Amino acid sequence: METKHDIRKALLVADGGSTKTDWCLAVPHREPQLFRTRGLNPALLELPAIREILQTELLPRLTPHLQDPEAEIHIYYYGAGCLPSVCTKMEQALTGLLPRSTAEVHSDMLGAARALCGHEAGIACILGTGSNSCRYDGRDIVQHVSPLGYILGDEGSGTALGKRLIGDWLKELLDEELSGKLAESYGWDEADIIRKVYREPEANRFLASFTPFLKAHRTHPAVHRILTDCFKAFFERNIMAYRPGPLAVHFVGSIAAIFREELEETAGIYGIRIGNILREPIGRMVAYHQQKLKNETD
């Protein structure tokens, strides 16, 4: 039976990025409520801008589900740009949003690890527009290989895959049929691409935008080679540093979800055991904190 005490223990969990933030409000014995706001990267936004987004985009959607004025809200925010130097700023914005609330702010990597591994040890990876990874002990990150961004790193990411595809195309390393399909699909020439990559903002997103083409032609030998080569680089330059041994390697992100088959094939070359693969982490983030809260109150 639901008690008044239960209702007053609510969780608000966020998966924050630079362009969007997914939120989940979980009150015991009620359906979780999902919301989406603009991105809240605290490394890019000042405190007033963060508060304005929370007040206008999140609070009006939360209020109808929090009728008890004495409700205790435990907020857990996992986000891009959440380095220790800016976490306090984000915590101030969050605790000022609701009365009787506490807030913890952590990196998106820790959020991914908790979503993928729960309370068990493992290797957690993000493969989306960019890439990242860590060794996780069931509670915290204990080893981290820097992803270094899309110029120096981000192996296996959508940006890396697009960079390899476009580079092979412009160097005429693709066969005539595939090259023709690529040119027909996008209509860009070398000058267009050079401009978008070297002179316009968000080159990483532009390169990652070729993911649908790679997906549509994944069985073509050249595309298959691009995928496996890029995933090999991810394993060799990141995962092998953790010496995973029997630990499972888990993934979250669009690239991992779309190219699961090729990822598993490549992992087999290194004797790596693949565990969970999730497209979005928010549901499993909430489950982690629900279990943690249950363990604390039992």
Salt bridges, closest charged atoms under 4 A:
GLU2 OE2 - ARG30 NE 3.84
ASP6 OD2 - HIS29 NE2 3.73
ASP22 OD2 - LYS20 NZ 3.22
ASP22 OD1 - ARG36 NE 2.63
GLU52 OE1 - ARG38 NH2 3.43
GLU57 OE2 - ARG38 NE 2.34
ASP68 OD2 - ARG8 NE 2.73
GLU70 OE1 - ARG8 NH1 3.12
GLU72 OE1 - LYS9 NZ 2.98
GLU72 OE2 - ARG100 NH2 3.57
GLU104 OE1 - HIS106 NE2 3.00
ASP140 OD1 - ARG114 NH2 3.53
ASP140 OD2 - ARG139 NE 3.99
GLU155 OE2 - ARG237 NE 2.62
ASP168 OD2 - ARG164 NE 2.95
ASP175 OD2 - HIS220 NE2 2.74
GLU177 OE2 - LYS181 NZ 3.30
ASP192 OD1 - ARG195 NH1 3.34
GLU200 OE2 - ARG195 NE 3.04
GLU202 OE2 - ARG205 NE 3.58
ASP229 OD2 - ARG164 NH2 3.14
GLU262 OE1 - ARG218 NH2 2.73
GLU264 OE2 - ARG260 NE 3.10
GLU265 OE1 - HIS224 NE2 2.89
GLU296 OE2 - LYS292 NZ 2.88
ASP298 OD2 - LYS294 NZ 3.04
